[in-house]
C-alpha cells in the first residue's frame, strides 16, 4: 500500500468515525421542506465560510427535506459549483455518516392486499420475523401487517425502510397495523384488528449486530455507497484537466483520492466535534481526545504533502486545509 493510500485511509477514518450528532438548541427553522431547502442553498453561497458549513450540516440533519427533494434541485440549473458540492455532501453525510433509525423486522417483499371478514381493506407489508433485542420484538407480532408509518400509507415494501430511516435512533414513531384474529372453521376471509402502536426506534448499528452472519446493514451500506457514487457521477461539477495530454500524465488531484472526498467534510467534522465539546454534549470528545484526534490528522496531512507528488492546486488545497484544521483546533503550526 503506497503512502497516499495509507494516509487517505486515515483521513477517511476521521470522517467515518464521527460521533452521533447532537443538535444544539437553535431557533425554529422556516416551515416547509421547500422553503428550508431554499434557505440552506442560499446560505451555502454566503460570504461567511462558517455559515456555508453550518448550512451543509443542518441540511444533512433535516430529515423532512428529503433526498428526492435535494436531487430535484440538483437537476436544475442556477447552482454554483460549491452549492452543488455541498448538496451532494449533505446527502453523503446523511446516508453514510449519521445514525439511522431501525425497527428490527423482516418483511414479505410483496405487498399484501385483501378484505377481511368485516369488509375492511388491509394493505401493507406483512412481518415474517422479529429480530431479538430490537424494538419491534416488544410491540409487534409475526403476521402483523404494517399499513402506515407516521400517517403515511405503505404501497411498497421498500417504503418501510425509507420511512423509518427518516427518524433518529430513540425517536418514537407511530405505526398503524392490522393484526389477524383466529380464523373460523368455515374458512371465512381473514379478520383483523386495527391497532395504533408507538415504538421507540433502535439504530442501524444495533440492527447490524443482530443480523445473522454479519449481513444486513453492511449490505445496505454497500448499496448506499453505490448510490452516493451515482449521485456524484451525475450531479457533481466536472474537474477540468490541469495539464494538456501532450505534457504527459497528470499528477494526482484531491478529487482523485476518493469518491466524493472533499476538504469541506473534514472541516465540517471538526466544527461538529468542537461544538459538541464546547456544549458538553453527551458522547462528545474530551479536550485531550479532541486535541489528539486533530493533531494526528494534521500530521497525516503533513505527511501526505511531503511524500506525494500533487499538482500545485491540490497541494495548495491541502496546505490550506492543514492550516484551517490547526486554527479551528486551537493548535500551533
LOMARNU-107352 format. One record per atom (N, C-alpha, C, CB): x, y, z; residue in three letters. Coordinates in pm, whole numbers, plus 50000, padded with zeros to 5 digits. Atoms other than C-alpha are relative to their C-alpha. Glycine has a CB too. Layout:
! residues N
XYZALA...
//
This chain:
! residues 333
500874988050000UNK500005000050000UNK500895012450000UNK499035000150125UNK499134988350006UNK501545033149896UNK499615010350105UNK499945006249861UNK500194990149894UNK501795063650119UNK498675007349984UNK501155010250000UNK501274992850022UNK498845081349956UNK498844991950055UNK499785002949851UNK501115008449951UNK496525051850025UNK500024998850150UNK500074986249937UNK499895001549855UNK497835047250377UNK499455012450073UNK501464997550041UNK500464987749936UNK497255083650470UNK498545002449972UNK500835011949953UNK501394997850035UNK493975085150282UNK499074992050089UNK499764996349855UNK500855008049914UNK492515056350482UNK499945005850140UNK500494985650005UNK500034993349871UNK493505075150796UNK499065011849999UNK501395004550040UNK500904988550011UNK491655106050673UNK498564995549997UNK500315008249875UNK501375005150006UNK488565085950587UNK499564995250137UNK499884988649897UNK500345004649865UNK488695070550936UNK499525011350088UNK501174993350064UNK500454988449922UNK488355105251085UNK498565003249969UNK500885012349971UNK501364996550040UNK485195110850884UNK499004989350039UNK499945002449850UNK500955010749972UNK483585076750924UNK499834997850148UNK500464987149934UNK500085002349856UNK484365075051296UNK499365011350076UNK501344997750054UNK500594988449932UNK482345106251374UNK498984995650103UNK499345009449898UNK501005003349899UNK480225105351692UNK498635004149954UNK500335006650133UNK501374996050031UNK476455107951682UNK499845015050021UNK499004992250087UNK500174985649994UNK475415143651615UNK498905003650097UNK499715005849861UNK501004995049905UNK473595161451895UNK499665014249959UNK500514999450148UNK500394986950046UNK471585191151782UNK499875009650117UNK498684999249923UNK500094989849898UNK472025222351987UNK498685007549988UNK501185009849991UNK501214992050004UNK469075244652077UNK500215011649904UNK499625005150142UNK499934989350098UNK468515267651781UNK498605005149973UNK500684995349869UNK501334995150035UNK465665289751664UNK499324990749902UNK500085014149942UNK500745008750089UNK462895270951482UNK500255004049855UNK498505000550033UNK499734996850139UNK463735268351112UNK498705003749928UNK500684988249929UNK501204996850076UNK461335281650847UNK499214987449969UNK500365007349870UNK500845011650023UNK458375258750787UNK500024996049853UNK498585002850045UNK500095005050136UNK458045237050480UNK501344995749947UNK499415010449910UNK498725004950051UNK460785214950332UNK500555008149883UNK499864985749958UNK499524992150115UNK460955235250008UNK500615013250045UNK498855002749902UNK499514987149951UNK461385267750198UNK501344998150072UNK498975006550096UNK498765002449927UNK464065252950425UNK501154996549905UNK499814988650102UNK498955003450096UNK465965237950132UNK500515012549929UNK499484989749897UNK499584987650065UNK465985271749957UNK500875008350092UNK498785008249956UNK499194992549903UNK467325287650276UNK501394993950014UNK499305000450136UNK498705006649991UNK470075261450304UNK500865003249877UNK499824984750014UNK499264997450123UNK471075266549939UNK500525014349998UNK499124997449876UNK499574986049994UNK471185304149989UNK501185001650096UNK498845009150045UNK498914999049903UNK473375300250299UNK501284993449948UNK499604993750133UNK498835006650057UNK475685276950103UNK500775009249906UNK499594987449927UNK499344990250086UNK476535307249890UNK500425012450079UNK499085003949885UNK499654988749915UNK477235330050188UNK501485003449988UNK499644997250145UNK498594995949997UNK480445350150202UNK500714994750124UNK500105015249995UNK499435004949874UNK480955335950554UNK500164984849993UNK499115004050121UNK499725014250013UNK482625301750549UNK499234991750103UNK501494997550016UNK500695007749896UNK481095290650880UNK498514998549968UNK500195006750137UNK501405000750038UNK477585298950754UNK499804989149894UNK499505013749947UNK500095010350104UNK478215276950449UNK500124986050061UNK501085002149893UNK499825013049935UNK479445248450670UNK498764996050082UNK501245000350090UNK501165002949915UNK476525251050912UNK498794996249914UNK499665012250088UNK501125003350088UNK474025250450624UNK500124985749949UNK499935009849881UNK499785013750048UNK475585218050495UNK499634989850108UNK501474998149956UNK500305009149889UNK475365201350837UNK498504999950030UNK500785004050126UNK501434999249967UNK471825213850905UNK499144992949895UNK499565014650011UNK500765007050104UNK470595200850570UNK500134984950017UNK500495004149861UNK499825014349978UNK472105166650640UNK499124995050114UNK501474996850031UNK500805003849883UNK470225166150973UNK498505001449978UNK500415008350118UNK501424997050020UNK466895178250832UNK499344988849920UNK499825013649928UNK500595011650067UNK465075145850754UNK498785003749917UNK499634989550103UNK501194996250076UNK461985164250629UNK500345005149861UNK499235010750076UNK499544996550134UNK463985178250338UNK500544987249938UNK501105011550003UNK499695013550044UNK464015145450153UNK501114999649896UNK498764993549943UNK498985002450102UNK466715130849935UNK499475003149861UNK500494985450008UNK500614997350130UNK464315132949640UNK499935015049973UNK498594993949992UNK500104985550016UNK463775169949700UNK501375006149968UNK499425006450129UNK498654994850024UNK467535176249710UNK500454996749858UNK501014994150103UNK499555003850134UNK468205156649390UNK499215007349891UNK499874984849980UNK500764991950096UNK465385175149213UNK500655013749983UNK498535001650046UNK499354987050007UNK467125207649300UNK501364998949930UNK500165006050141UNK498725002250068UNK470475193249184UNK499824998949849UNK500674987450053UNK500275001550142UNK468855186048848UNK499705013049929UNK498884990649981UNK500294987150061UNK468135222748791UNK501285008049977UNK499035008150088UNK498884991050023UNK470415249648657UNK499995010950107UNK499935006349857UNK499974988449911UNK471505280248856UNK500754998150129UNK498645003950031UNK499225002249878UNK473595264149132UNK501475002649970UNK499794985650053UNK498564998750012UNK477215273749187UNK500654986450023UNK500565010550100UNK499285012649976UNK479855246349197UNK499994996550149UNK501465000949949UNK499965002949856UNK480105249949575UNK498644995750052UNK500495012350076UNK501345004249958UNK476335248249627UNK499724985749957UNK498935009549944UNK500235013650051UNK476205216949411UNK500774989750084UNK500424999149851UNK499205009349921UNK479035200149603UNK499484998950143UNK501465004350001UNK500515000449863UNK477535209649939UNK498684992350009UNK499815014250053UNK501225008150002UNK474145194949845UNK500354985149994UNK499115004049880UNK499565013950008UNK475905162749748UNK500614995550132UNK501004998149887UNK499385003549873UNK477925163650070UNK498944997750107UNK500975010950043UNK501085001949902UNK474705167150274UNK499354986449982UNK498955011249986UNK500565013350025UNK473265136150105UNK500964989250048UNK499694998249851UNK498995009949959UNK476515116950160UNK500074998850151UNK501385003849944UNK499955000349853UNK476635126850527UNK498774993050057UNK500115014350056UNK501245006049950UNK473005117250580UNK499974985049979UNK498805006449931UNK500115014250033UNK473275083350408UNK501104991650064UNK500034998249851UNK498865008249960UNK476725072350524UNK500595003450136UNK501065001249898UNK499344995749877UNK477685091850838UNK499065000250121UNK500605013549980UNK500894997749886UNK474655099051054UNK499324987250045UNK498955010549966UNK500755011849952UNK472875073551275UNK498634999649936UNK499875000250155UNK501285001750064UNK469695059351125UNK499134990750084UNK500174994449857UNK500915007949919UNK466625045151293UNK499774986249941UNK498675007150014UNK500265013850043UNK465805007951277UNK498924994050088UNK501294991450005UNK501115006449929UNK462764987151374UNK500354985950043UNK498764999849913UNK499605013749966UNK464154951651363UNK499014989649953UNK500194998850148UNK500945009850056UNK461844932051132UNK500514994949866UNK498595006149985UNK499895004650137UNK461974910350823UNK498584999649944UNK500704985949990UNK501334998450058UNK459074915350582UNK499874991849872UNK499715014849971UNK500255005350132UNK457454899450281UNK500375010649897UNK498524995549984UNK499624990550105UNK458714915149960UNK498765006049936UNK500874993149893UNK501214995250067UNK455254917549805UNK499025005850101UNK499344988649921UNK501064993949919UNK452514939749944UNK498834990250012UNK499535013549937UNK501255007649983UNK449524921250092UNK498835009649985UNK499964992650139UNK501164991550028UNK446134934649985UNK498764991149998UNK500175007849864UNK501195008649992UNK442854918350092UNK498925007050081UNK500354986250063UNK501094995649915UNK439484924250252UNK499804989750110UNK498685002049919UNK500215009649891UNK438974909250594UNK498524996650011UNK500545005650134UNK501375005049984UNK435794892950721UNK498995011150019UNK499944990550117UNK500904988849976UNK434324926650819UNK499955009749882UNK500415007350126UNK500024991450118UNK434894941450473UNK501045011050001UNK498665006149987UNK498964989849993UNK437884962650578UNK501164996349908UNK500515001550147UNK498875002650087UNK440654966150322UNK501295000750081UNK500035010049883UNK498725000749932UNK444014955750460UNK501095000249894UNK500114987250091UNK498934998750099UNK447014967650258UNK501275004850071UNK499605009849885UNK498744996349937UNK450634968950370UNK501024989049986UNK499785003350147UNK498975010450003UNK453664947250444UNK499834990950121UNK501445006449998UNK500185009849893UNK453434915550647UNK501344996350061UNK499294987349946UNK498775003149927UNK456044908150914UNK500234984950000UNK499945005450145UNK499635014250000UNK457854874950874UNK500834996050121UNK500774996749874UNK499105003249889UNK460364877351160UNK500275012650081UNK501344993949949UNK499604989249909UNK461164898951464UNK501414997050049UNK499005001450120UNK498625002449960UNK464864903051536UNK500165001850151UNK500965009549925UNK499864999249854UNK465764895951900UNK500765012550044UNK500724987650053UNK499334988549943UNK466684926252108UNK499725013249932UNK501424997750000UNK500354987650070UNK465264951551862UNK498615004750045UNK500034997849846UNK501254994449946UNK462304974651942UNK498734992949955UNK499895014349962UNK501225006250051UNK459774956351722UNK499604987850083UNK500194995949855UNK500275012449927UNK460074925051936UNK499005002150112UNK501304994250056UNK500864997549884UNK458254941352229UNK498605004949961UNK500655010150090UNK501264993650037UNK455394956752028UNK499264993249886UNK500275014149961UNK500615005850118UNK454724936451713UNK500034984850005UNK500705005049874UNK500035014650009UNK453984900451616UNK500244995849856UNK498654994450051UNK499905005750133UNK454854878351323UNK498594998749944UNK500734986250002UNK501335000150062UNK451914881151081UNK499315013550001UNK499134990050069UNK500564986550003UNK451124917451166UNK500265006449863UNK500615008950114UNK499844992750125UNK450584939350860UNK500155014850033UNK498774997649904UNK499774985749979UNK452124974150879UNK499335007649886UNK501545003350008UNK500784992950102UNK449674996950698UNK500485014449980UNK498535000050040UNK499504986350014UNK451155031250769UNK501045002750108UNK498855010350009UNK498974995549907UNK454095048050942UNK499895015150010UNK501434995549956UNK500184985649979UNK453545082451093UNK498975005749902UNK501345007349985UNK501104995350085UNK450335085050888UNK500214998249852UNK499775014250027UNK499735002050143UNK451995076750553UNK499724985549964UNK501485003949965UNK500405013450040UNK450385046850381UNK501154992849930UNK498785000549909UNK498955008350058UNK452595018050266UNK499484993949870UNK500454989050099UNK500375005750130UNK452345009649895UNK501074990749945UNK499745011149900UNK498925008950041UNK455714992349852UNK500804996250124UNK500925006749892UNK499265004449881UNK457784972150096UNK501235008650025UNK500424985349984UNK498814991749983UNK460824994450032UNK499705012950076UNK500605003449864UNK500364987649932UNK458905023950176UNK500144998850151UNK498595004049964UNK499885001849856UNK459035008850525UNK501385004350048UNK499734985250040UNK498634996449962UNK462815011650546UNK500245014949979UNK501024991949919UNK499784985850029UNK462805046250385UNK499345008950104UNK499475003449861UNK500724991749903UNK460205060050625UNK500634999050139UNK498524995850006UNK499405001949867UNK461855045150934UNK501335007550009UNK500224985050029UNK498684994049996UNK465305058350841UNK499985015149986UNK500854994249892UNK500114985549990UNK463995093750823UNK500125004650145UNK498675004849940UNK500054996649857UNK463955092351203UNK501294995750069UNK498784993350068UNK498795002849922UNK466715091751464UNK499814987950090UNK500395012350084UNK500075010449897UNK467545062151687UNK499455005850131UNK501404993750024UNK500624995549875UNK465465065052006UNK498765008449980UNK500995007850079UNK501174991750026UNK462795086151837UNK498754991349993UNK500185008049868UNK501245007950009UNK459175073751883UNK499325002249866UNK499045003650116UNK500814998950121UNK457175066151569UNK498704992250023UNK500774994749874UNK501305006749987UNK453545055551531UNK499724991649877UNK498865010450021UNK500345009350107UNK452575025251324UNK498524996650009UNK500874987150008UNK501355005950005UNK449085015151214UNK500164985849948UNK499005008549911UNK499855013950041UNK448934977351197UNK498654993150000UNK500984992750093UNK501155009149998UNK446364950651122UNK500504986850055UNK499364998349856UNK499595012449935UNK446624920251347UNK498914989649983UNK500315002350152UNK500975010550025UNK444924887751250UNK499394994950129UNK500654988549924UNK500685007649896UNK442314872851479UNK499884985749951UNK498585006250033UNK500065014150044UNK441944834751474UNK498914997849895UNK499754990850121UNK500975003250104UNK440234821851158UNK499004989850053UNK500714994549873UNK501015009749955UNK436994802351200UNK500054987549913UNK498595006249996UNK499955013050066UNK436364766651089UNK499425000349860UNK499264989750082UNK500644999350131UNK434274777450789UNK500925005849894UNK498755008350009UNK499054994650096UNK437314793550627UNK499605013349943UNK500194990449891UNK500394986750045UNK435814828050604UNK501235008849984UNK499005006350098UNK498844991350022UNK438054856750493UNK500655004450131UNK499615012249920UNK499244995949882UNK440734869050730UNK499295011550071UNK501425004249961UNK500594989549917UNK439504890551014UNK501135006550079UNK498894994350095UNK498864993149942UNK441774917151157UNK499575010550101UNK500845006549891UNK500194989349902UNK442054941051447UNK500975011249965UNK500254994750147UNK499154988450029UNK443344976251373UNK500595005350129UNK499195011149927UNK499334994949880UNK445924989151622UNK500935011549963UNK500804988650070UNK499014989450010UNK447965020951666UNK501104996750102UNK499375014350026UNK498895004449913UNK451395011851806UNK501115010549994UNK500544985949956UNK498864990949994UNK454135035551923UNK501254992050037UNK499765011450103UNK498745007449980UNK457705022351904UNK501155009950002UNK500204989349888UNK498764992349998UNK460965038952008UNK501054992649918UNK500515002350147UNK499135006850095UNK463385031151726UNK501364996450060UNK500215008749879UNK498615003249974UNK466705013551760UNK500865006449891UNK500224984550004UNK499084994350099UNK469715020851537UNK500454989349902UNK501215006450069UNK499475009450098UNK471215005351226UNK501214992550054UNK500365007349872UNK498865007149939UNK474304997051434UNK499514988050081UNK500805009650091UNK500595011349927UNK472134975551665UNK499514989449903UNK498845004850090UNK500565009250098UNK470444960351363UNK501094991349940UNK499275007649889UNK498925007550062UNK473734950251207UNK500554989450094UNK501115009449958UNK499445009549904UNK474954933451526UNK499094988150024UNK500295006950131UNK500965010849978UNK471804912051535UNK499644992449873UNK498755005650061UNK500265006950125UNK471764901451170UNK500844987349994UNK500295009149878UNK499295012750012UNK472744865351103UNK501155001349902UNK499044988949955UNK498865000150089UNK476204861850957UNK500625013649975UNK499624994249871UNK499414986950017UNK477044898650999UNK499515007549879UNK501454998949993UNK500514993150117UNK474914908350699UNK498995010450045UNK499364990049900UNK501034990449963UNK472074933350689UNK500465014149971UNK499654998650147UNK499654986050020UNK473214969050749UNK501275001449917UNK500185006850134UNK498804999150084UNK476654962050596UNK499634999249852UNK500994988850036UNK500445001150138UNK474904951150277UNK499275012749957UNK499094987749981UNK500704987650032UNK472624981350291UNK500995011449980UNK499015003550111UNK499014989350013UNK475655003850338UNK500684999449864UNK501044999150112UNK499385001250132UNK477264990050023UNK499075005549893UNK500344985449970UNK500974994750095UNK474074998149834UNK499985015350007UNK498594994250028UNK500024985549984UNK474065033349980UNK501275006549946UNK499825003650147UNK498764994550054UNK477725038749890UNK499945000749848UNK501204991450045UNK500154999850145UNK476955029349531UNK499055011149958UNK499494986549948UNK500964989350030UNK474005053249539UNK500685013650006UNK498814999550099UNK499284987449987UNK476225081649661UNK500935002049882UNK500795000550133UNK499124999050116UNK478735074249383UNK499225004449875UNK500724986649974UNK500814996350117UNK475965076349124UNK499595014750006UNK498764991049990UNK500364985849987UNK474845109949263UNK501175009049960UNK499565003050144UNK498834991950036UNK478385123749236UNK500284999349850UNK501234995550079UNK499765001550144UNK478775109548886UNK499015008449919UNK499914985249958UNK501054993250077UNK475515125548778UNK499995015150021UNK498654994350036UNK500254986149966UNK475455159048958UNK501245008350033UNK499075000650113UNK498844992249956UNK478985168749066UNK500605007649882UNK501064990850063UNK499294992650106UNK480855195748870UNK501184991649950UNK500505013950051UNK498895007450058UNK483425181048635UNK501305007850015UNK499724996949852UNK498704993349984UNK487055189048718UNK500675001549864UNK500924992050098UNK499304997850126UNK488995204248431UNK501424994450010UNK500025015249964UNK498605004749997UNK492375188548336UNK500955011650027UNK500384993049866UNK499044989449968UNK495285208348476UNK501224999649909UNK500444998950144UNK498885001050093UNK497835195748222UNK499484994949866UNK501114990550056UNK500395005250131UNK497365191247846UNK500524985749982UNK500535009149887UNK499575014050016UNK497615154647737UNK501424998749946UNK499064992849907UNK498685001450058UNK500785161347537UNK501135002650100UNK500145009349883UNK498964997349901UNK502615172147853UNK500224988150094UNK499655012450081UNK499775011949919UNK502385137448000UNK498874997050094UNK501275001650077UNK501025004549907UNK500445120148275UNK499745010750105UNK500414986850068UNK500334990049897UNK498575142948514UNK500464995450138UNK498485002650001UNK499715002949861UNK499735145048871UNK498704997950075UNK500825011450064UNK501225002349924UNK497245133349136UNK499355013250044UNK500294991350122UNK500774988549951UNK494495157849239UNK499204995550121UNK499065005849889UNK500835003349884UNK492395159549554UNK498824991549957UNK499515012850070UNK501195007250045UNK489415147249352UNK500304985649962UNK499385007249883UNK499645013750034UNK491365115549261UNK500084990850122UNK501334999949928UNK499705008249882UNK491785103749619UNK498864990750038UNK500335008850116UNK501135008749968UNK488285090149678UNK498745005949941UNK499844998150153UNK501284995350051UNK484745092249551UNK499375009350103UNK499054988049969UNK500694990549912UNK483155123249698UNK500875006150107UNK498874993350065UNK499164994349895UNK486165132449911UNK500215014849974UNK501364992650007UNK499824985550013UNK486435169649976UNK500405005450135UNK498705007049947UNK499574994549871UNK488225190150247UNK498865005850083UNK501025010649977UNK501104994249922UNK484895206150345UNK499424989850097UNK498915005249907UNK500495010349908UNK483895172550500UNK500854999950127UNK500014986149933UNK499104999949885UNK486965174150725UNK499665012050090UNK501485000549955UNK500284988049923UNK486185209750832UNK498624999250064UNK500115012449912UNK501335002249942UNK482535200750884UNK500104991550125UNK499064993349897UNK499835009149887UNK483655172751116UNK500625007150120UNK500864988049959UNK499324993449889UNK485995194351323UNK499085010350066UNK501295006849953UNK500964990549942UNK483275220651367UNK499014992750090UNK499245007749889UNK500945007749918UNK480855194151494UNK500674995050128UNK499434988149920UNK499275004649881UNK483495179551727UNK500185011550100UNK501384994349960UNK499744988649913UNK484325213951863UNK498715005250065UNK500685011349921UNK501294995349946UNK480665224451904UNK499514990750110UNK498955000949888UNK500435009649898UNK479855192552093UNK500855001350126UNK500094985749945UNK499104998449885UNK482915197252315UNK499645012450079UNK501465000749954UNK500314987549932UNK482045233452394UNK498654999750069UNK500045011549903UNK501345000949940UNK478395224652466UNK499904988950104UNK498964997849892UNK500055011249906UNK479315194452681UNK498984989649960UNK499695005050137UNK501025009350050UNK477105172552461UNK500364985750040UNK499865001149846UNK499745014049968UNK476705135752561UNK500754993249886UNK498684992550029UNK499235007150101UNK479255114152380UNK501065008249931UNK499094994649899UNK498994991550065UNK481475143552286UNK501404996150045UNK499735014950031UNK498615002649965UNK485255140852287UNK500415008750118UNK500935002549879UNK499384991549898UNK487215152852588UNK501005009349930UNK500704991450111UNK499034990950062UNK489665181452529UNK501274992749959UNK500345011550097UNK498805007850034UNK492555156752537UNK499764991849874UNK500404990850117UNK500325008150118UNK490825133852285UNK499865008649875UNK498714992150023UNK500174990850113UNK489875163252064UNK501355004349945UNK499185012450043UNK498674995350043UNK493445176152057UNK500784988649932UNK500805005450122UNK499265011250057UNK494935141651993UNK499484996349861UNK499924987850094UNK500605003650129UNK492505134551710UNK500455009449889UNK498475000250011UNK499744990550107UNK493145166551520UNK501495003049984UNK499255012850025UNK498564999450018UNK496885168051590UNK500444988749907UNK500744999150136UNK499675011450085UNK497095133451435UNK499585002349856UNK499344987550052UNK500474997250135UNK495045144751139UNK500945009949930UNK498565005550003UNK499094990150058UNK497315174951083UNK501334993449962UNK500245011650099UNK498755007150033UNK500365151851093UNK499824991749873UNK500434990850118UNK500265007950122UNK498745129250829UNK500005008949877UNK498664992750012UNK500014990750113UNK498145159350605UNK501435004149964UNK499145012450033UNK498604996250023UNK501775170050650UNK500754988949928UNK500715003250134UNK499345011550063UNK502975135050559UNK499564998749855UNK499694987150077UNK500515001050136UNK500745134650254UNK500645010449909UNK498485001549999UNK499414989250079UNK502105168150134UNK501484997249971UNK499865013650074UNK498555001650011UNK505755158750195UNK500414987849918UNK500614999150136UNK499585012650062UNK505725123850044UNK499314997049869UNK499764988750094UNK500775002850121UNK503345126749747UNK500185011049897UNK498504998350034UNK499904990650110UNK503555143349408UNK498605004349958UNK500784993949880UNK501304994650038UNK500465165249366UNK500185011549902UNK499225004750125UNK499984987750078UNK499625192049115UNK499985011850097UNK498805000749899UNK499864988249913UNK500135227249253UNK498685003850067UNK500535011949920UNK501294996049943UNK496435234249301UNK499614990950116UNK498914999849892UNK500365009449894UNK495855202649507UNK500915001650121UNK500064985649948UNK499084997949889UNK498985208649715UNK499575012250082UNK501445001849948UNK500464988149929UNK497695243449800UNK498724997350079UNK499775011449901UNK501235003649928UNK494305228949894UNK500344993050130UNK499094991049912UNK499635007349880UNK495965205050139UNK500715009050101UNK500894988249965UNK499314990949908UNK498175232250284UNK498995009250070UNK501055008449925UNK501044991749938UNK495135254650342UNK499174991850098UNK499085006349893UNK500775008749911UNK493265225250492UNK500744997950132UNK499724986549933UNK499215002049878UNK496095218350738UNK499975012650087UNK501454996349965UNK500024987549924UNK496235255050840UNK498655002350066UNK500335011849910UNK501354997949944UNK492465256250889UNK499714990350115UNK498934998249890UNK500185009749892UNK492455224451099UNK500735004650126UNK500514986049957UNK499234995149886UNK495205238351322UNK499335012050065UNK501435003749956UNK500674988049947UNK493295270951358UNK498734996250076UNK499655009749886UNK501285003649934UNK489925255051442UNK500224991550124UNK499094992549902UNK499725008349884UNK491515230551685UNK500865007050104UNK500684987349956UNK499174992249909UNK493505258351857UNK501354993350021UNK499295001850135UNK498695006549995UNK496755240251774UNK501025009249935UNK499974986149930UNK498934991950059UNK500075256451692UNK500594992649881UNK501105003250104UNK499395006050118UNK501555250751348UNK501494997750026UNK499795009149875UNK
//
